[in-house]
Amino acid sequence: MKFRTLVERYATFAGARFVLLLSRWTVLLYAAKKLPPDDFSALTALLSTVEILRAISDAGADNVIYARLGGRGGRIPGLLKVAALVRFSLSGLLFLLALPICWLIGHESGLLVIASLIPASALQFTSVALLQKNGRFGTLSGIVFAILGISGLVVLAVLQLQPSLGQTAVLVVVADLAAALLAGFCVRRQLWDLFRVRRGGLMRGLRQVVPKLFQTGVVSVAVVSYNRLDVLVVLPLCGVLAQSAYSAGFRFVEPIYNVFAIASLALLAELGSQGRNQSEQLVQGLLSSSAPLVLSLMLAFAVAAAATVYWAMEQLLGLSPAAAAVAAVLAANMPLRLASTFIAVVLQRLGYFRALMNVTLINAICIFLFAILLSSRFGAVGAAIGAVVGECVNVALLLRLLPSVRTSAGLADGRP
């Protein structure tokens, strides 16, 4: 693996996604501070619901696409085409399903625009993958700067206009829509080529790719679902005020969580351009670091992140102590999330889709159980603590798989 190529991949991934998240982060923090709790609860509940539907429409296609990118400038692999077609089809269907859901939750026509995040995500990520395959990092950098300008306008609009609930919903999605359209325009010919699949090749490709999409899709949906405890646990058990506090805390730390996900896709894309033997050698090198040192650094980072986030939420932003406490607990979870994300990438590239799916489902069940039990006593903060406990279980289970990965033995039932 060339270090420069990995840095270029990560910089373009991180630049595009972080700019988008910065725009949304600013809008949602404004909403948490200025909108009534009922309105903020409706906005974040709707956004979380659409994000779950978006994960279903993705069907794990991101991981399959980036793991099968192939070399720079080559033909688009058949499996990549089929995975992209499945993603576009599902995103269209779930977009239509999301429209009535948005109306039922929000009771305001302006909130319907949130549903557009589903097809926009499919177009955006597929286009970025094609740009990465062609090594067009300069084009991606140009898109990043364009989105940075649009995000700046969004932030100015939030600060100057003091938008209503419907206008806030529009501002949440503007940068994502612009990024999808710009990236799609830059690879419009290759996007059209994705649909040029012969019928026999399509059916053969579906038989090959659907099992992988199912396994990685289950992982994606489970991860997104247990990250949306505000809608699935806190709101039904603790009420609107607790859900509003949890949403504010989670949305504050969400950009950092997404940076970890971006890093995983960058690493997966680079591993996908290597042969299996080269990938295994790289993995063995990356896993050879000193465990005690890593654990010490993780613990120190967790404590520092929790203290810093709590102070920023309560003192700088003036949000409620409950929201600050939720953000602090979730910030302490960052090192665990980083570790589990990296190990999951390793397992995906080496083909352990089924084993990873089983571990993720166990993790999701643990998180929901702990969140339900603790939220009944400690409210929104209890749900956040439950998420951290569940993540500890996840890391422990993933670490048990690593000896088999190092020796390329065992886990035979986990191979696709």
KEKE-3310 file (N, C-alpha, C; in steps of 0.2 Angstrom, whole numbers, plus 5000, padded with zeros to 4 digits):
npx = (5004:5003:5008:5005:4994:4984:4983:4978:4966:4959:4959:4951:4939:4937:4937:4926:4915:4916:4914:4901:4895:4899:4891:4878:4879:4880:4868:4859:4863:4860:4846:4844:4846:4838:4825:4808:4807:4798:4798:4811:4813:4804:4811:4823:4819:4813:4824:4833:4825:4825:4838:4840:4832:4839:4851:4846:4843:4855:4860:4872:4880:4891:4902:4904:4906:4918:4927:4929:4934:4945:4959:4967:4959:4954:4942:4925:4921:4910:4903:4903:4895:4882:4880:4879:4867:4857:4858:4853:4840:4834:4835:4827:4814:4813:4813:4801:4793:4797:4792:4777:4780:4788:4778:4769:4776:4781:4771:4771:4774:4786:4796:4796:4806:4817:4817:4823:4837:4839:4839:4849:4860:4864:4867:4878:4888:4891:4895:4907:4914:4917:4925:4936:4940:4945:4956:4954:4958:4960:4948:4939:4944:4940:4926:4925:4929:4919:4908:4911:4910:4896:4891:4896:4887:4875:4877:4878:4865:4858:4862:4858:4845:4837:4829:4813:4805:4802:4810:4823:4824:4825:4838:4846:4848:4853:4867:4870:4862:4868:4881:4879:4873:4884:4895:4889:4887:4901:4904:4895:4895:4901:4891:4880:4885:4884:4872:4872:4871:4871:4857:4859:4871:4867:4859:4867:4877:4868:4866:4879:4882:4871:4871:4882:4878:4867:4873:4882:4874:4865:4874:4876:4863:4860:4871:4867:4855:4857:4864:4854:4847:4839:4827:4822:4823:4824:4814:4801:4801:4805:4801:4798:4806:4817:4822:4825:4836:4845:4846:4852:4865:4870:4870:4880:4892:4892:4899:4912:4911:4908:4919:4927:4921:4923:4937:4937:4931:4941:4952:4947:4945:4958:4963:4955:4960:4971:4979:4973:4983:4992:4984:4982:4995:4997:4988:4992:5004:4998:4991:5001:5005:5009:4999:4996:5001:4992:4980:4981:4982:4970:4961:4966:4962:4948:4944:4949:4942:4928:4928:4931:4920:4909:4911:4911:4898:4890:4895:4900:4890:4878:4868:4857:4861:4858:4859:4873:4879:4875:4882:4895:4897:4895:4906:4916:4916:4922:4936:4933:4924:4932:4942:4933:4928:4940:4944:4932:4933:4945:4940:4930:4937:4945:4935:4926:4912:4900:4904:4906:4894:4886:4893:4890:4876:4874:4880:4871:4859:4864:4867:4854:4847:4854:4853:4839:4836:4845:4840:4827:4830:4840:4836:4840:4854:4856:4853:4864:4875:4872:4874:4888:4892:4887:4896:4908:4906:4905:4919:4926:4921:4925:4939:4942:4941:4952:4965:4962:4961:4974:4982:4976:4968:4955:4938:4931:4918:4914:4918:4913)
npy = (4994:5011:5025:5038:5037:5031:5042:5052:5046:5046:5059:5065:5058:5062:5076:5079:5073:5078:5092:5092:5086:5096:5107:5102:5099:5112:5117:5109:5111:5124:5122:5114:5124:5135:5131:5126:5112:5102:5104:5102:5089:5083:5086:5079:5066:5063:5064:5054:5043:5043:5042:5028:5022:5025:5018:5005:5006:5008:4995:4989:4992:5001:4995:4984:4989:4997:4988:4981:4989:4989:4992:5008:5017:5006:4994:4995:4984:4970:4966:4977:4985:4979:4980:4993:4996:4989:4997:5009:5006:5002:5014:5022:5016:5017:5030:5034:5028:5034:5047:5048:5044:5054:5065:5060:5060:5073:5082:5094:5102:5106:5097:5086:5087:5081:5067:5067:5064:5051:5046:5055:5051:5039:5043:5051:5044:5033:5040:5046:5035:5031:5042:5040:5028:5031:5039:5053:5064:5077:5083:5079:5086:5099:5098:5097:5110:5118:5113:5117:5131:5132:5126:5136:5147:5141:5141:5155:5158:5152:5159:5172:5172:5165:5153:5145:5129:5121:5128:5126:5112:5111:5118:5108:5098:5104:5105:5092:5088:5096:5091:5078:5081:5088:5078:5068:5074:5075:5062:5057:5050:5037:5034:5032:5021:5011:5006:4998:4983:4967:4955:4942:4943:4952:4944:4933:4941:4946:4934:4932:4944:4947:4939:4944:4958:4956:4952:4962:4973:4970:4972:4986:4992:4988:4995:5008:5008:5006:5017:5026:5028:5038:5039:5026:5021:5030:5040:5033:5028:5037:5050:5066:5077:5070:5064:5074:5079:5069:5068:5080:5079:5068:5072:5082:5075:5067:5070:5067:5053:5049:5053:5042:5032:5036:5035:5021:5017:5023:5015:5003:5005:5006:4993:4986:4987:4980:4963:4948:4941:4952:4961:4953:4953:4966:4969:4961:4968:4980:4976:4973:4982:4988:4982:4986:4999:5005:5003:5011:5024:5025:5025:5037:5046:5045:5050:5063:5068:5066:5076:5088:5089:5089:5102:5110:5109:5113:5125:5134:5132:5133:5123:5110:5102:5088:5085:5089:5079:5067:5069:5069:5056:5049:5054:5048:5036:5035:5030:5016:5015:5018:5008:4996:4999:4999:4985:4979:4983:4976:4963:4963:4965:4953:4944:4939:4941:4935:4931:4944:4949:4942:4945:4959:4959:4953:4963:4974:4969:4968:4982:4988:4981:4985:4999:5000:4995:5004:5017:5017:5020:5030:5039:5049:5049:5037:5028:5032:5027:5014:5012:5013:5002:4992:4993:4990:4976:4973:4976:4967:4955:4956:4956:4943:4937:4941:4933:4922:4929:4934:4922:4917:4906:4895:4901:4896:4894:4907:4913:4920)
npz = (5000:4996:5005:5002:4993:5001:5010:5001:4998:5010:5014:5004:5006:5020:5019:5011:5017:5030:5029:5025:5036:5045:5041:5044:5057:5063:5060:5067:5080:5082:5081:5092:5102:5099:5094:5100:5112:5107:5093:5090:5094:5085:5073:5074:5077:5065:5056:5061:5058:5044:5042:5046:5036:5025:5028:5026:5012:5007:5009:5013:5002:5000:5007:4999:4987:4989:4993:4981:4971:4963:4952:4947:4935:4927:4920:4926:4938:4937:4948:4956:4948:4949:4963:4964:4956:4964:4975:4970:4966:4978:4985:4978:4980:4994:4996:4992:5001:5013:5012:5016:5029:5034:5034:5043:5055:5056:5052:5044:5029:5025:5031:5023:5014:5020:5017:5005:5007:5006:4992:4988:4995:4990:4976:4979:4986:4978:4966:4972:4974:4961:4957:4965:4961:4948:4952:4953:4962:4962:4957:4966:4977:4972:4973:4986:4991:4984:4991:5004:5002:5000:5012:5021:5017:5021:5035:5038:5034:5044:5055:5053:5048:5057:5056:5054:5059:5047:5038:5044:5042:5028:5027:5033:5023:5012:5009:5007:4996:4986:4986:4981:4968:4962:4962:4955:4943:4938:4936:4926:4914:4918:4927:4919:4913:4922:4922:4911:4909:4905:4904:4907:4914:4924:4932:4935:4942:4953:4960:4965:4972:4981:4993:4999:5000:5008:5021:5024:5023:5034:5044:5043:5044:5057:5065:5062:5068:5082:5084:5084:5096:5102:5095:5095:5108:5119:5116:5116:5129:5138:5135:5127:5131:5136:5125:5117:5124:5122:5109:5106:5112:5106:5092:5094:5095:5084:5071:5074:5076:5063:5056:5059:5053:5040:5039:5039:5027:5018:5021:5018:5004:4999:5003:4995:4983:4983:4982:4990:4998:5000:5007:5019:5024:5026:5036:5047:5050:5054:5065:5075:5085:5102:5114:5128:5128:5118:5125:5136:5130:5124:5135:5141:5131:5131:5144:5143:5132:5136:5147:5140:5131:5139:5145:5135:5129:5140:5145:5134:5124:5131:5133:5140:5156:5155:5141:5140:5148:5141:5129:5134:5139:5127:5120:5127:5123:5111:5108:5109:5099:5088:5088:5086:5073:5065:5066:5061:5047:5044:5045:5035:5023:5022:5020:5030:5031:5037:5050:5055:5054:5063:5075:5075:5076:5089:5096:5094:5100:5113:5116:5115:5125:5137:5136:5137:5150:5158:5154:5160:5173:5173:5163:5148:5149:5155:5144:5135:5142:5142:5128:5128:5136:5128:5117:5122:5124:5110:5106:5113:5108:5094:5096:5099:5087:5081:5082:5074:5062:5060:5058:5047:5049:5055:5058:5047:5044:5043:5032:5016)
capx = (5000:5006:5005:5002:4987:4980:4982:4974:4959:4956:4958:4945:4933:4936:4935:4919:4910:4917:4911:4894:4893:4899:4885:4872:4880:4879:4860:4856:4865:4855:4839:4843:4846:4833:4818:4805:4809:4794:4800:4818:4812:4801:4816:4829:4816:4813:4831:4835:4821:4827:4845:4839:4830:4845:4855:4843:4843:4862:4861:4879:4883:4897:4907:4905:4909:4925:4931:4929:4935:4950:4965:4965:4958:4952:4935:4921:4919:4903:4900:4902:4889:4876:4879:4876:4860:4853:4857:4849:4833:4831:4834:4820:4808:4812:4812:4793:4790:4799:4787:4772:4782:4790:4772:4766:4780:4782:4765:4773:4776:4794:4800:4796:4813:4822:4817:4828:4843:4840:4842:4855:4866:4865:4871:4884:4893:4893:4899:4913:4918:4920:4930:4941:4943:4949:4961:4953:4958:4959:4941:4936:4946:4936:4920:4925:4929:4912:4903:4913:4906:4888:4890:4896:4881:4870:4878:4876:4858:4855:4864:4855:4838:4833:4823:4807:4806:4802:4816:4828:4824:4828:4845:4849:4849:4855:4874:4870:4860:4873:4887:4877:4873:4891:4899:4886:4889:4908:4905:4889:4896:4901:4885:4876:4888:4882:4865:4873:4872:4867:4852:4862:4876:4864:4856:4873:4879:4864:4867:4885:4882:4866:4873:4887:4875:4863:4877:4885:4868:4862:4878:4875:4857:4861:4875:4864:4849:4859:4866:4848:4843:4834:4820:4820:4823:4823:4807:4795:4802:4807:4797:4800:4812:4823:4824:4828:4842:4849:4848:4857:4871:4872:4872:4886:4898:4891:4904:4919:4910:4908:4926:4930:4918:4926:4943:4937:4930:4947:4956:4944:4946:4965:4964:4951:4965:4977:4977:4972:4989:4995:4980:4984:5002:4996:4984:4997:5008:4994:4989:5007:5006:5009:4992:4996:5001:4986:4974:4982:4981:4963:4958:4967:4958:4941:4943:4950:4936:4922:4928:4931:4914:4904:4912:4909:4891:4886:4898:4900:4884:4872:4863:4855:4865:4857:4862:4880:4881:4875:4888:4901:4897:4896:4913:4921:4915:4925:4941:4930:4921:4938:4944:4929:4928:4946:4943:4927:4936:4949:4936:4926:4942:4947:4930:4923:4906:4895:4906:4905:4886:4884:4895:4886:4869:4875:4881:4865:4855:4866:4866:4847:4845:4857:4850:4832:4837:4847:4836:4822:4832:4844:4834:4844:4861:4857:4853:4871:4879:4870:4878:4895:4893:4887:4902:4913:4905:4907:4926:4928:4920:4929:4946:4942:4942:4959:4970:4961:4963:4982:4985:4972:4965:4949:4932:4929:4911:4913:4920:4907)
capy = (5000:5017:5029:5044:5035:5031:5049:5055:5043:5048:5067:5067:5056:5066:5082:5079:5071:5082:5098:5091:5086:5103:5111:5099:5100:5119:5118:5105:5114:5130:5120:5112:5130:5140:5128:5123:5105:5098:5105:5099:5082:5080:5086:5074:5060:5062:5063:5048:5038:5043:5039:5021:5020:5026:5012:5000:5007:5006:4988:4987:4992:5004:4991:4979:4993:4999:4982:4978:4995:4987:4996:5014:5017:5000:4994:4995:4977:4968:4966:4984:4988:4976:4982:5000:4995:4987:5002:5014:5003:5002:5021:5025:5013:5019:5037:5035:5026:5039:5053:5048:5044:5061:5068:5058:5062:5080:5086:5100:5100:5108:5092:5081:5087:5076:5061:5067:5062:5044:5045:5059:5047:5034:5046:5054:5039:5029:5045:5047:5029:5031:5047:5037:5023:5034:5043:5060:5067:5085:5084:5078:5092:5105:5097:5099:5117:5120:5111:5121:5137:5131:5125:5143:5150:5138:5143:5162:5158:5150:5164:5178:5172:5162:5149:5141:5122:5119:5131:5122:5105:5112:5119:5102:5094:5108:5103:5085:5088:5099:5087:5073:5083:5089:5072:5064:5077:5074:5055:5056:5045:5031:5032:5029:5014:5006:5003:4994:4977:4962:4952:4936:4946:4954:4938:4930:4946:4946:4928:4933:4950:4948:4937:4949:4964:4955:4952:4969:4977:4969:4976:4994:4994:4987:5000:5014:5008:5007:5024:5031:5026:5044:5037:5019:5019:5036:5044:5029:5026:5043:5056:5071:5081:5066:5062:5080:5080:5063:5070:5086:5076:5063:5076:5085:5071:5063:5071:5063:5046:5049:5053:5035:5028:5038:5032:5014:5017:5024:5010:4997:5006:5004:4986:4983:4988:4975:4956:4945:4940:4958:4963:4950:4955:4973:4968:4958:4973:4985:4973:4971:4987:4986:4982:4990:5007:5007:5004:5017:5030:5025:5027:5044:5050:5045:5054:5070:5069:5067:5082:5093:5089:5092:5109:5114:5109:5117:5132:5137:5132:5134:5117:5107:5097:5081:5085:5089:5073:5062:5070:5067:5049:5046:5056:5043:5030:5036:5025:5010:5015:5018:5001:4991:5001:4996:4978:4977:4984:4970:4957:4963:4964:4946:4940:4937:4944:4931:4932:4951:4950:4939:4949:4965:4958:4952:4970:4978:4967:4971:4989:4989:4979:4989:5005:5000:4994:5010:5023:5017:5023:5036:5043:5049:5047:5029:5026:5033:5022:5007:5011:5012:4995:4987:4994:4986:4969:4972:4976:4960:4949:4956:4954:4936:4935:4943:4928:4918:4933:4934:4916:4915:4900:4896:4905:4894:4896:4914:4915:4920)
capz = (5000:4995:5010:4999:4990:5007:5013:4997:4999:5017:5014:5000:5010:5026:5017:5008:5023:5036:5027:5025:5043:5049:5040:5047:5064:5065:5059:5072:5086:5082:5082:5099:5106:5098:5093:5106:5112:5103:5086:5089:5094:5078:5068:5075:5076:5058:5053:5063:5054:5037:5042:5046:5030:5021:5029:5022:5005:5005:5009:5013:4995:5001:5009:4994:4981:4990:4993:4974:4967:4957:4950:4945:4927:4924:4919:4932:4939:4936:4955:4958:4944:4952:4969:4963:4954:4969:4979:4967:4966:4985:4987:4975:4984:5001:4996:4991:5008:5018:5011:5021:5036:5036:5035:5049:5061:5056:5051:5041:5022:5024:5033:5018:5011:5024:5014:4999:5009:5004:4985:4988:4998:4985:4971:4982:4988:4972:4962:4975:4973:4955:4956:4969:4957:4943:4955:4952:4969:4961:4956:4973:4981:4970:4975:4994:4992:4982:4996:5009:5001:5001:5019:5024:5016:5026:5042:5038:5034:5051:5060:5051:5047:5063:5052:5057:5059:5040:5035:5046:5038:5021:5028:5035:5017:5006:5007:5004:4989:4982:4985:4977:4961:4959:4961:4950:4936:4937:4933:4923:4909:4921:4931:4914:4911:4928:4920:4905:4912:4901:4908:4910:4918:4930:4936:4938:4947:4959:4964:4969:4976:4986:5000:5002:5002:5014:5027:5026:5024:5041:5049:5042:5047:5065:5067:5062:5072:5089:5085:5085:5102:5103:5092:5096:5115:5123:5115:5118:5136:5143:5133:5122:5134:5137:5118:5114:5127:5120:5102:5106:5114:5100:5086:5095:5094:5078:5066:5075:5074:5056:5054:5060:5047:5034:5039:5038:5020:5015:5022:5014:4997:4998:5004:4990:4977:4984:4983:4997:5002:5002:5012:5025:5027:5029:5042:5052:5052:5058:5072:5079:5090:5109:5117:5134:5126:5115:5130:5140:5126:5123:5142:5142:5127:5133:5149:5140:5127:5140:5150:5135:5128:5144:5147:5129:5129:5145:5146:5128:5120:5135:5133:5146:5159:5153:5135:5140:5151:5136:5124:5137:5139:5120:5118:5131:5119:5104:5107:5108:5092:5083:5088:5083:5066:5062:5066:5056:5041:5042:5044:5029:5017:5022:5018:5036:5032:5041:5057:5057:5054:5069:5081:5075:5079:5096:5099:5094:5105:5120:5117:5116:5131:5142:5135:5139:5157:5161:5153:5164:5179:5173:5158:5142:5151:5155:5137:5133:5146:5139:5122:5129:5138:5122:5113:5126:5122:5103:5105:5116:5103:5089:5098:5100:5081:5078:5082:5068:5056:5060:5056:5042:5050:5059:5056:5041:5043:5043:5025:5011)
cpx = (5004:5003:5002:4995:4982:4978:4977:4966:4956:4955:4952:4939:4932:4934:4928:4914:4910:4914:4904:4891:4894:4893:4879:4873:4878:4871:4857:4857:4861:4848:4839:4843:4840:4825:4815:4807:4804:4796:4806:4817:4809:4807:4821:4826:4815:4819:4834:4831:4823:4834:4845:4837:4835:4850:4852:4843:4851:4864:4868:4883:4890:4903:4909:4909:4916:4929:4932:4931:4940:4955:4962:4964:4955:4944:4931:4919:4912:4899:4898:4895:4882:4875:4876:4869:4855:4852:4852:4841:4830:4830:4828:4814:4807:4811:4804:4790:4792:4794:4781:4774:4784:4783:4769:4770:4780:4776:4766:4776:4784:4798:4800:4803:4818:4823:4822:4835:4844:4843:4849:4861:4868:4869:4878:4889:4895:4897:4906:4917:4921:4925:4936:4945:4947:4955:4960:4952:4957:4952:4937:4938:4942:4929:4920:4925:4922:4907:4905:4910:4899:4887:4891:4890:4875:4871:4876:4868:4855:4856:4860:4847:4834:4827:4818:4809:4807:4808:4823:4829:4827:4836:4849:4851:4852:4862:4874:4868:4865:4879:4885:4876:4880:4895:4896:4887:4896:4909:4899:4890:4897:4895:4880:4879:4886:4876:4866:4875:4868:4862:4855:4868:4873:4862:4862:4876:4875:4865:4874:4885:4877:4868:4877:4883:4870:4867:4880:4879:4865:4867:4877:4869:4857:4865:4871:4858:4851:4862:4860:4844:4838:4827:4818:4820:4820:4816:4802:4795:4802:4804:4801:4806:4818:4826:4827:4835:4847:4851:4853:4864:4874:4875:4879:4892:4898:4897:4910:4917:4910:4915:4929:4927:4921:4933:4943:4935:4937:4952:4954:4945:4953:4966:4960:4956:4971:4975:4976:4978:4992:4991:4981:4990:5001:4993:4988:5001:5004:4992:4995:5009:5006:5002:4992:4996:4995:4980:4975:4981:4973:4959:4960:4963:4951:4940:4944:4944:4930:4922:4927:4924:4909:4905:4910:4901:4887:4889:4898:4893:4877:4867:4862:4860:4864:4860:4870:4882:4880:4880:4894:4902:4898:4903:4918:4921:4919:4931:4938:4927:4927:4941:4940:4928:4934:4945:4938:4929:4941:4945:4933:4931:4944:4941:4925:4916:4901:4897:4905:4898:4884:4886:4891:4879:4869:4876:4875:4860:4857:4865:4858:4844:4848:4854:4843:4832:4839:4843:4830:4823:4835:4842:4839:4851:4861:4857:4860:4875:4878:4874:4885:4896:4892:4893:4908:4912:4907:4915:4929:4927:4924:4936:4947:4943:4949:4964:4969:4963:4971:4985:4981:4969:4959:4943:4930:4922:4909:4914:4913:4907)
cpy = (5006:5022:5035:5043:5035:5038:5053:5053:5046:5055:5069:5064:5060:5073:5083:5078:5076:5089:5097:5090:5092:5107:5108:5100:5107:5120:5115:5108:5121:5128:5118:5118:5134:5137:5126:5115:5100:5098:5101:5092:5079:5080:5080:5067:5058:5061:5057:5042:5038:5040:5031:5018:5020:5020:5006:5000:5006:4999:4985:4988:4996:5000:4986:4983:4995:4994:4979:4984:4993:4993:5003:5014:5011:5000:4993:4987:4976:4968:4973:4987:4985:4979:4990:5000:4993:4993:5008:5012:5004:5009:5024:5023:5016:5026:5038:5033:5031:5046:5053:5047:5051:5066:5067:5060:5070:5085:5093:5098:5101:5102:5086:5081:5083:5070:5061:5065:5055:5043:5049:5055:5042:5037:5048:5049:5035:5034:5046:5041:5029:5036:5044:5032:5026:5039:5051:5064:5075:5087:5084:5084:5098:5104:5099:5106:5120:5119:5116:5128:5137:5130:5132:5147:5148:5141:5150:5162:5157:5155:5170:5178:5169:5158:5146:5133:5119:5122:5127:5115:5106:5114:5113:5098:5097:5106:5096:5084:5091:5095:5081:5075:5085:5083:5068:5067:5075:5067:5053:5050:5038:5029:5029:5022:5009:5003:4998:4987:4972:4958:4946:4938:4948:4949:4935:4934:4946:4940:4929:4938:4950:4945:4941:4955:4962:4955:4959:4974:4976:4973:4983:4996:4993:4993:5007:5014:5009:5013:5029:5029:5032:5042:5031:5017:5025:5039:5040:5028:5032:5049:5061:5075:5077:5065:5068:5081:5075:5065:5075:5083:5072:5067:5080:5081:5067:5064:5067:5055:5045:5049:5046:5031:5030:5035:5025:5013:5018:5018:5004:4998:5004:4997:4983:4983:4983:4968:4954:4944:4947:4961:4960:4952:4962:4973:4966:4964:4979:4983:4972:4977:4984:4987:4987:4998:5009:5008:5010:5024:5031:5028:5035:5049:5050:5050:5062:5072:5070:5074:5088:5094:5092:5099:5113:5114:5113:5124:5136:5138:5133:5129:5114:5103:5090:5080:5085:5082:5067:5063:5068:5059:5046:5048:5051:5037:5030:5031:5018:5009:5014:5011:4996:4993:4998:4989:4975:4978:4978:4964:4957:4962:4957:4942:4937:4940:4941:4932:4939:4952:4948:4943:4956:4964:4957:4959:4974:4976:4969:4978:4991:4987:4983:4996:5006:5000:5001:5016:5023:5020:5029:5041:5043:5047:5040:5026:5026:5028:5015:5006:5010:5005:4990:4988:4990:4978:4968:4972:4969:4955:4950:4955:4947:4933:4936:4937:4923:4922:4933:4928:4913:4908:4901:4900:4903:4895:4903:4917:4915:4914)
cpz = (5000:5000:5007:4996:4996:5010:5008:4997:5005:5017:5010:5003:5015:5024:5015:5014:5029:5035:5027:5032:5047:5048:5044:5055:5067:5065:5065:5079:5087:5084:5089:5104:5105:5097:5099:5106:5108:5096:5085:5090:5088:5073:5068:5075:5069:5054:5055:5059:5047:5037:5042:5040:5025:5022:5026:5015:5003:5005:5009:5007:4996:5002:5003:4988:4983:4991:4986:4969:4961:4957:4947:4937:4924:4923:4926:4933:4939:4943:4957:4954:4947:4959:4969:4961:4959:4974:4976:4967:4973:4987:4984:4979:4991:5002:4996:4998:5013:5018:5016:5028:5039:5037:5042:5055:5062:5056:5048:5034:5021:5026:5028:5014:5014:5020:5008:5001:5007:4997:4984:4990:4993:4979:4973:4983:4982:4967:4965:4974:4966:4954:4960:4964:4951:4945:4954:4958:4968:4961:4962:4977:4979:4973:4983:4995:4990:4988:5003:5008:5002:5008:5023:5023:5020:5033:5043:5038:5041:5056:5059:5051:5053:5060:5057:5056:5051:5037:5037:5043:5032:5022:5029:5029:5012:5004:5004:4997:4984:4980:4980:4969:4958:4958:4956:4943:4934:4934:4929:4918:4912:4925:4925:4912:4916:4926:4914:4907:4908:4906:4911:4915:4925:4934:4939:4944:4954:4963:4968:4974:4982:4993:5003:5005:5008:5021:5029:5027:5031:5046:5049:5045:5055:5068:5067:5067:5080:5090:5086:5090:5104:5101:5095:5103:5119:5122:5117:5126:5141:5141:5129:5125:5134:5130:5115:5117:5124:5112:5101:5107:5109:5094:5087:5093:5087:5073:5067:5074:5067:5053:5054:5054:5041:5033:5037:5030:5016:5015:5018:5007:4995:4998:4998:4983:4977:4984:4990:5001:5004:5008:5019:5028:5030:5036:5048:5054:5056:5065:5077:5084:5097:5112:5123:5132:5123:5120:5134:5136:5125:5129:5143:5138:5129:5139:5147:5136:5131:5144:5146:5133:5133:5145:5141:5128:5134:5146:5140:5124:5124:5135:5139:5149:5156:5146:5135:5143:5145:5131:5127:5137:5132:5118:5121:5127:5112:5103:5106:5101:5087:5082:5084:5075:5062:5061:5061:5049:5039:5041:5037:5023:5017:5021:5024:5037:5037:5048:5059:5058:5061:5075:5081:5078:5086:5099:5099:5099:5112:5121:5118:5123:5137:5142:5138:5147:5160:5160:5157:5171:5178:5167:5152:5144:5152:5148:5134:5136:5143:5132:5123:5132:5132:5118:5116:5124:5115:5102:5107:5111:5097:5090:5098:5092:5078:5077:5075:5061:5055:5057:5049:5042:5054:5055:5049:5039:5042:5036:5020:5006)
residu = (MET:LYS:PHE:ARG:THR:LEU:VAL:GLU:ARG:TYR:ALA:THR:PHE:ALA:GLY:ALA:ARG:PHE:VAL:LEU:LEU:LEU:SER:ARG:TRP:THR:VAL:LEU:LEU:TYR:ALA:ALA:LYS:LYS:LEU:PRO:PRO:ASP:ASP:PHE:SER:ALA:LEU:THR:ALA:LEU:LEU:SER:THR:VAL:GLU:ILE:LEU:ARG:ALA:ILE:SER:ASP:ALA:GLY:ALA:ASP:ASN:VAL:ILE:TYR:ALA:ARG:LEU:GLY:GLY:ARG:GLY:GLY:ARG:ILE:PRO:GLY:LEU:LEU:LYS:VAL:ALA:ALA:LEU:VAL:ARG:PHE:SER:LEU:SER:GLY:LEU:LEU:PHE:LEU:LEU:ALA:LEU:PRO:ILE:CYS:TRP:LEU:ILE:GLY:HIS:GLU:SER:GLY:LEU:LEU:VAL:ILE:ALA:SER:LEU:ILE:PRO:ALA:SER:ALA:LEU:GLN:PHE:THR:SER:VAL:ALA:LEU:LEU:GLN:LYS:ASN:GLY:ARG:PHE:GLY:THR:LEU:SER:GLY:ILE:VAL:PHE:ALA:ILE:LEU:GLY:ILE:SER:GLY:LEU:VAL:VAL:LEU:ALA:VAL:LEU:GLN:LEU:GLN:PRO:SER:LEU:GLY:GLN:THR:ALA:VAL:LEU:VAL:VAL:VAL:ALA:ASP:LEU:ALA:ALA:ALA:LEU:LEU:ALA:GLY:PHE:CYS:VAL:ARG:ARG:GLN:LEU:TRP:ASP:LEU:PHE:ARG:VAL:ARG:ARG:GLY:GLY:LEU:MET:ARG:GLY:LEU:ARG:GLN:VAL:VAL:PRO:LYS:LEU:PHE:GLN:THR:GLY:VAL:VAL:SER:VAL:ALA:VAL:VAL:SER:TYR:ASN:ARG:LEU:ASP:VAL:LEU:VAL:VAL:LEU:PRO:LEU:CYS:GLY:VAL:LEU:ALA:GLN:SER:ALA:TYR:SER:ALA:GLY:PHE:ARG:PHE:VAL:GLU:PRO:ILE:TYR:ASN:VAL:PHE:ALA:ILE:ALA:SER:LEU:ALA:LEU:LEU:ALA:GLU:LEU:GLY:SER:GLN:GLY:ARG:ASN:GLN:SER:GLU:GLN:LEU:VAL:GLN:GLY:LEU:LEU:SER:SER:SER:ALA:PRO:LEU:VAL:LEU:SER:LEU:MET:LEU:ALA:PHE:ALA:VAL:ALA:ALA:ALA:ALA:THR:VAL:TYR:TRP:ALA:MET:GLU:GLN:LEU:LEU:GLY:LEU:SER:PRO:ALA:ALA:ALA:ALA:VAL:ALA:ALA:VAL:LEU:ALA:ALA:ASN:MET:PRO:LEU:ARG:LEU:ALA:SER:THR:PHE:ILE:ALA:VAL:VAL:LEU:GLN:ARG:LEU:GLY:TYR:PHE:ARG:ALA:LEU:MET:ASN:VAL:THR:LEU:ILE:ASN:ALA:ILE:CYS:ILE:PHE:LEU:PHE:ALA:ILE:LEU:LEU:SER:SER:ARG:PHE:GLY:ALA:VAL:GLY:ALA:ALA:ILE:GLY:ALA:VAL:VAL:GLY:GLU:CYS:VAL:ASN:VAL:ALA:LEU:LEU:LEU:ARG:LEU:LEU:PRO:SER:VAL:ARG:THR:SER:ALA:GLY:LEU:ALA:ASP:GLY:ARG:PRO)
# end
